């Protein structure tokens, strides 16, 4: 049986294919964040309710995989892990890189990794902070809430600058990113208000819809693509809640959504 044909590239665009998993085509490079390709079903204490819009076979030409954290199946499942480890380059947390092994490279917050673009330019990937739970949540010995997580900022000359939040619930962290990154053109926000019984009194572990709208306002971005708000039973707010919150905030014009598997522009 022949392999499925690769997904045609569309530079300057993003595609959410399920859960947090997002394809970004930038500067001739294909980037996939938080790959999850397993079928629906129970995964420990989490339950997956939807499969991806595309199989990993369609993305075999990926140049870079970003993993905000490897600790939870809804951000890196079994097939996603195999996909990530087969990629030419995998960027993740410092602790995650130790667990995953080659080709994973760990980045601490505000550490930057440069990649050569096919056109001879450069794409820089900067790891940025994330707090995977309430700001006042109990912190471990390393100062992390829940576990170590990073987001990413992708930037390069002539390219839209894109923030991928990872599982961040902290508006204070978003404000820090807005202060330190001079220009952002688009944001992919994990906005499903993930909640797990017994953790932090059931408070959200990722942005809820209202805080996603607030994050968009703080960042001042003209394009916001919501992700990680369907596909798992512990997501408590879906696309309708996100759309309502952005409308309430007067920010509908920046919200860009479509069915999973649909290309979305990273510039207005």
Secondary structure, DSSP 8 states (H G I E B T S, - for coil): ----------TTEEEEEETTEEEEEETTEEEEES-----SEEETTEEE----SS-GGGGTT--EEE-S-SSSTTTS-HHHHHHHHHSS-EEE-HHHHHHH-TTEEE--TT-EEEEE-TTS-EEEEEEEE--SS-TTS-B-TTS-BSS--EEEEEE-TTS--EEE--S---HHHHHHHHHH-S--SEEEEE-S-B--TTSGGG--SS--HHHHHHHHHHHT-SEEEEESSSSBTTB---HHHHHHHHHHTT-GGGB---STT--EES--
